[in-house]
Each structure stands twice: as C-alpha cells, then as structure tokens.
Amino acid sequence: MDLRRRALAKLFLSAIAFTGLSPLFAVAQTRSDESVKSGQTVSEDQLEKSIKASFGGGFSVLSHSKTDGVTFAKIENFGNEYTVSSKNMLDWEIIESTLNK
C-alpha cells in the first residue's frame, strides 16, 4: 500500500509542477497583484526583487520612479545601464540601454 501511495503522491506533485499550479504561488501572486492594483507604493526591496526575478540576480537598481501607474527604473549590470518600465511590476520592458552606445 505504501508503494501505491508514494506513486500517487509523485504523480500528483508532477502534475502540479507540470501545470505550474502551486497553491502557494497562486496566493502570493494574488496578493502581489492586489497591492499593485490598489495603488500602494512599492518598497525598494519589492522593486529590486521584481527586477531581479525578471532579469537575474546580477542586476542592481540605481533609481526608480512611478508615473501614471507605470514604474520606471534605472538598473545596472557589469557597467551597462538599462532603463526599464513595468505597468504591473511583473513584466519588465527594456526602454533604453547603454550597450548600443
């Protein structure tokens, strides 16, 4: 019976991982979306975590501002500076880069 239970648990966990439906992730995502939609200011730690989650751990935040619900940030990585923007703090877009200069 233990073998069947373990096999069922592995199958269940594999299905969760495959579909990306983690209950803890869903709760955290909902709270994050609610705080952004409610217009609450985002702390520097939250901003930095969001940027590092999108671009990677090697980036550092130089400055940031929020205008008309859009967050802008200047970030740096190995001497290259980027200006990025996001409406929802999840999807970041590179607006300007010093790589082209």
C-alpha positions as MATLAB code, in Angstrom:
seq = 'MDLRRRALAKLFLSAIAFTGLSPLFAVAQTRSDESVKSGQTVSEDQLEKSIKASFGGGFSVLSHSKTDGVTFAKIENFGNEYTVSSKNMLDWEIIESTLNK';
ca = [
       0.000    0.000    0.000;
       2.884    2.370    0.766;
       4.281    1.943   -2.738;
       0.956    2.910   -4.310;
       0.593    5.913   -2.023;
       4.102    7.122   -2.911;
       3.461    6.616   -6.612;
       0.203    8.573   -6.326;
       1.940   11.378   -4.421;
       4.701   11.581   -7.060;
       2.108   11.662   -9.827;
       0.169   14.414   -8.059;
       3.296   16.528   -7.458;
       4.408   16.028  -11.051;
       1.021   17.208  -12.305;
       1.258   20.332  -10.132;
       4.785   21.077  -11.346;
       3.823   20.461  -14.986;
       0.813   22.780  -14.929;
       2.511   25.398  -12.767;
      -0.408   25.466  -10.377;
       1.164   25.761   -6.982;
      -1.290   26.876   -4.295;
       1.358   28.961   -2.518;
       2.376   30.637   -5.757;
      -1.239   31.465   -6.562;
      -1.778   33.095   -3.153;
       1.436   35.111   -3.404;
       0.601   36.164   -6.958;
      -2.873   37.324   -5.929;
      -1.508   39.392   -3.054;
       1.134   40.937   -5.311;
      -1.449   41.841   -7.953;
      -3.780   43.334   -5.336;
      -1.096   45.589   -3.884;
      -0.146   46.883   -7.328;
      -3.769   47.428   -8.420;
      -4.674   49.235   -5.218;
      -2.040   51.865   -5.992;
       0.048   51.183   -2.914;
       3.611   52.329   -3.142;
       6.103   49.575   -3.669;
       9.079   49.374   -1.362;
      12.593   49.373   -2.763;
      13.012   45.758   -1.648;
       9.909   44.670   -3.576;
      11.055   46.588   -6.641;
      14.523   45.055   -6.507;
      13.120   41.538   -6.055;
      10.785   42.025   -9.011;
      13.581   43.257  -11.274;
      15.969   40.506  -10.190;
      13.253   37.924  -10.813;
      12.839   39.247  -14.351;
      16.426   39.986  -15.356;
      18.576   37.941  -12.981;
      20.484   38.339   -9.762;
      23.400   40.320  -11.188;
      21.365   43.496  -11.675;
      21.268   46.351   -9.195;
      18.712   49.158   -9.015;
      20.213   52.644   -9.365;
      16.991   54.694   -9.197;
      13.265   54.355   -9.764;
      10.110   56.426  -10.157;
       6.410   55.927  -10.801;
       4.398   58.000  -13.270;
       0.753   57.409  -14.252;
       0.799   53.862  -12.879;
       3.966   52.905  -14.753;
       7.121   52.150  -12.786;
      10.423   53.182  -14.339;
      13.803   52.062  -13.047;
      17.437   52.506  -13.980;
      19.332   49.276  -13.442;
      22.975   48.284  -13.890;
      24.812   45.079  -14.705;
      28.597   44.852  -15.289;
      28.839   48.570  -16.112;
      25.940   48.543  -18.571;
      22.944   50.653  -17.616;
      19.371   49.979  -18.666;
      16.148   51.933  -18.294;
      13.209   49.567  -17.767;
       9.476   50.032  -17.263;
       6.567   47.974  -15.981;
       2.847   48.537  -15.526;
       2.271   45.604  -13.185;
       5.712   45.010  -11.578;
       5.798   41.563  -13.184;
       6.520   42.199  -16.857;
       9.518   44.475  -17.386;
      10.454   46.043  -20.713;
      13.856   47.499  -21.595;
      13.377   51.028  -22.919;
      16.983   52.165  -23.223;
      20.385   50.530  -22.959;
      23.987   51.736  -22.900;
      25.033   48.640  -24.885;
      24.137   50.378  -28.133;
      26.274   53.433  -27.404;
];
